[in-house]
């Protein structure tokens, strides 16, 4: 069952999910590959664009990438950035669900 981080009551469950998401790329930024002291969680599809707080829509990202991406469409932002990497993109595509969520 897919759980939203916002729906989980137990802090340790939320922490576990956040940690798993951040470790998905070995503790490095999913976009640029750097290994900062602190990784943020980025919504691949921004919540304001219909994305959810679920593992399949979250990646660990450095502050630089997260602040640069904001709520932009992933591929438009990433491919025009200096951090674009075809191999990382293939890995990201296999690890997370990258699609828009249709709102009713």
N, C-alpha and C positions, 0 to 999 in steps of 0.2 A: 504494500500500500504506500502511495506517495503522500508524505506529510509535508505540510508547510512549516517552516521554522516558526512562524508566528502562532501556529496552532499547538505547538508542543508546550506542555506545562513544565516539564522537568528541565531545569537549567543544564543538568549534566547531559541530557539527550541533545540539546541545542549545541552545547560545547563539542560533543562528539561529532556531530554532523559538520560543524564549522571546521573542525580539525581535519576530518576526512577530506573535505572539499579543498582545503589549503594544501594538503599533502598529495593530492591527485597528480600534481606535476613536480613532486619531490620537494615541495616547499618553495618552488620558484614561481615567478609570475607566468601565468598561462599565456600571456601575450608577448612579452619581450624576453622572457627567460632569465631575468635578473633574480638574484636571491637577496631580497631586502631583509632587514631585521624584523619588519612587520609587514605581513600581507593583509590586504583588505579583501573583503568578499565583493565580487562584482556580479551583478545580474547580467547574464549574456544578453537576454532580452529585458530591457529596463522595465521595472514595475509600471511606470507611467505609460509604457507601450504595450501592456498586457502580459508581461512576464510575471512569473510566480516565485515565491521564496522556497523553491524546491532544489534538491541536489542537482537535478538535470539542467537547471538554469543558473547555477552558481559556479564560479571559478575563483581561485585565489589570484589576486592581481596586486601589483605594486601600486603605490599611491599615484605615481606619475601616469601610468596607463589608465587607472580607474578615473582619475581627474580629467584626463584627456578624452576618454571615451564618453563619459557622462551618459546620456541616454541615446546616443547615436546608434544607428544600425551597425552591428558588429562588422560586417564585411566592408562596408563603405569606409568606416573609420580605420579599421586595421590595415586594409590593403593600401591606404594612402599614407599610413604612418611609417616612420623610419624603422619600426620594429617588426614589420611584416616578415613572416618566415613560413614558407610553404609546409615544411615538416611539422612545425608547431600547429599550423592550421589543420593539417590532416589528423594530428593527434587530438586536438580539441574537438573536431567533428566526431571522432569516434568515442569520446568521453562524455560529451554533453549533448543534450537535445538542443539543436539550433534551429528554431523556427518561431514564427510569430504565433501568438495565441489569438484565435478569432474570438472576439467579444460578441456576445449576443445582445 
